[in-house]
Amino acid sequence: MIKTKVEEQKLDQSQDPSSAENRKIRDYEESFNKAVKELDDFLEIPIRVNVVIGKKMVKIGELLNLSPGSLLVLKRSAGESLLMYLEDTFFAKGEVTIMEDTFAVRITEINDPRKV
């Protein structure tokens, strides 16, 4: 049986393991790019980020006694990280910093997304 050059190249490529690996990589890249394009619509959805210095339970009577100048002491040390939430879900820790004349939060740790 006489084989054409194209048939020989196809045969060589099908027997070449690196060619099969390259095809797998190309397929993966194509499916990844398709998934990213499908996510484009979600990238513009706003979500609230809450930065929490601390939390404290107080009695209603204590709240009623608060006035300007009152202190609400939190059970967190000054050096502890701030907690960051996406809506009500914890996702990161950070520290306060100042940029020009506004507060900012430098992210120091991101929670494992499998635990979010």
N, C-alpha and C positions, 0 to 999 in steps of 0.2 A: 504494500500500500504506500503510495506517494503522499507525503504531507506537505502542505504549503507552509511558507514561513510563518504566517499568522497562526496556523494550527500548532506549529512547533513552539511559538512564543507562549501561546495559551497553555500548552502542556508544561513548559518550563515554569511558568508562573504558578500553576496549580500545584506543582511539586515543591516550590520554594516556600519554606515555612515563614520566612521574613515577609514575603508577599502577602500571605494570609494574615500575618500580624499587622501589616500596614493597612490592609482592608478593614480589620477589626478597629483599628485606631481611627480610620476615616469614618467608619460607621458610627463610632462613639461620638466623634466630634460633630458629625451632622445631627445626631439625636440631641446632643447637648445644646448646640446652637438653636435647634428648633424649640427646645424647652425654654431657653432664655427668651426667645421671641414671644413665646406664649405668656411669659411672666411680665412682659413690658406693660401690659394694662394695669398690673398691680403696683408697679413702681411709683405711681403718682398718688396712691391712696394715702391720705394722712393718718397718722396714728399718734396718740398722745404718749409722750414720754414724761414720766413723773420721777423727780429726783427727791429722795427722802433723806433728810439729815437724821431723823430718828422718829420713834413713835412712843407714845406714853398714854396709859389709861389714867384718866382723872375722873373724879366724882363731879356731878353736876354742881354741887355746892362750891367746889374749887373753881370751876369755870365761871360761876357767877361772881366770885371774888376777884377775878382778874381785872386789872386796870392797866392803863399805859404805865410802863416801867416795871410791871410784874415780870418775874422770871419763871419760865417753865423749864425745869431741869430735866434733861434727857439722860437716859442710862447708856450713853455712848461717849467714849473718850474723844477728845479733840482730834486725835490722829487717825481715828477709824475712817474707813471709806464710806462714801455716800452710797446709798442703794438706788439703783435705777430700775424702773419698771416700765414695760410696754403695757399701757392700760393698767391692769392689776397683776401682771405676770413679771416676776423678777427676771432681769436679763443681764445686768452688769453692775460692776462697782466702779466708783470713780472718786476723784478728789477735786475739791474746789480750786479754781484758779481764776485770775482776773485778766480779762482781755480789754485793754483800753479802760473804759469805765463801766464795764458790765461783768457780771459773774459768768463763768463757764465751768464745765465739768470735763476734766481729763479722764478718759476711760482707762482704768488700770487693769480690769479683768472682765472678761465676757463669760457669762455662764454657758455651760455646755448646752447647745440647742436641743439635745435629746432630752434634757431635764426641764426645758421651758414648757 
